[in-house]
Amino acid sequence: MKHKTMMALYHNPRCSKSRDALNLLREQGIEPEIILYLETPPDAKTLKSLLTALGISPRELLRKGEDDYKTLGLADTTLSDSALINAMVAHPKLIERPIAIKDGKAVIGRPPENVLQLLA
């Protein structure tokens, strides 16, 4: 039996890791709130709170393999956290995925099993 929990998943249905994380949660009977972040990108404030919940820097949340990462010159280590956050707001595919969040704590689902840490 599936039940709602106060868990959200920043999800990209085209990403196998994101789909795997969602399936793992569903196997545990959890139906998270799905946030299709490519369609409704988080604003800078939301991204900052996600980073706080994850306990990482903006640079650690960047998908470095994306074309936009190279095109926008985001490898430049002199860029401020605000510049990196603004780049992710403008180009949400730069955001590492999936991200599960529950009770103010968050994990990146790479590997997908990481999302289960929030259930403990």
N, C-alpha and C positions, 0 to 999 in steps of 0.2 A: 504494500500500500504506500503510495507516494503522499508526502505531506509537504506543505510549504515550510520553509525555514527562512530565517533572516540571513540568507546567503545570496550573494550576487556573483555572476560570472560575466566578466568582460570577454565576449565571445566573438569569434569569427568562424561562421559555419564552413568556410572554405579551407580552414586549417585543420589538418588531421589531429594535431596535439590538442587543439581546442575542442574538437568533437570527442576525442578520447576522454578528456577531463570531464566534459558534460556527461558522458556515458557512465564514468566511474561514480559520479555523484548520484546519478539516477539509480545505479545498482545499489546504492546505499539508502535508497528511498528518499533522496533529497531532490526536490525540484527547485533549483535556484532561480532567482530573477535573472533573466537573460538580458544583458546589455549588449546590443549590437553596436559596438563602439565605432565601427567604420561608418555606420549610418547616422549615429548620434554621438559624435565625438565629445569626450569630456572637455570641459573648459579648464582653464589654468588652475582655478581653485580646487576643482575636483581632482585634477591630476596631482596637485600638491598633497592633498589628503590621502590619495592612493599611495604616493611615494612614502608618506609618513607611516601608513599602515604596513607597507612592505619593508620599511626600514632600509631603503636603498636610495642612492643618488639618481638624479634624472639620467645621467649617462648610462647607468646600469639597466635602465628600462628601455633604452634604444635598441631597435633591431638594426644592427650594423650591416647586415647583408642587403638591406633595401637600397634600391637605386637612389631614392631621395636622400639617404644618409650621405652618399657620395656627392650627389648633385648639390646639396645644400652645404657641403663642407663641414659636416657635423663632427668629423674626426678632430677638428681644431680644438686642442685642449684649453685654449684661452677663452672659449665660449662660456658665458655664465650659465648657471642653472636655469635662470629665467629664459635665456635664449633657447636652451634645449627644450624646456617645457613649452615655449611658444611654438617651436618647430613641431612638437608632437601634437599640439592642439590643431595646428594648420594642416598637418599631414599625419592623421591618426594611424596609418599603416606602419608608422615608425615605432609604435608602442608594442612592446613585447606582449605576447599572448600565450595562453589565456591567463587572466588574473581572477582569482577567486577571493572574495572578501566576506568576512563574517565577524561580527562583534568587534569592529575596529582593527582586526588583524587581516592581513592579506598575504597571499603567496602567488608566485608565478607558476603556472602548471607546466613546467619543463623540468623534469618529466611530468606527465599528467598526474601521476600518483601524488605529487606534492599537494594537490588540492585536498587530499584526505587528512593532511595535518590539521586542517581547520575543524575537523570533526572530533578530534580527541578531547 
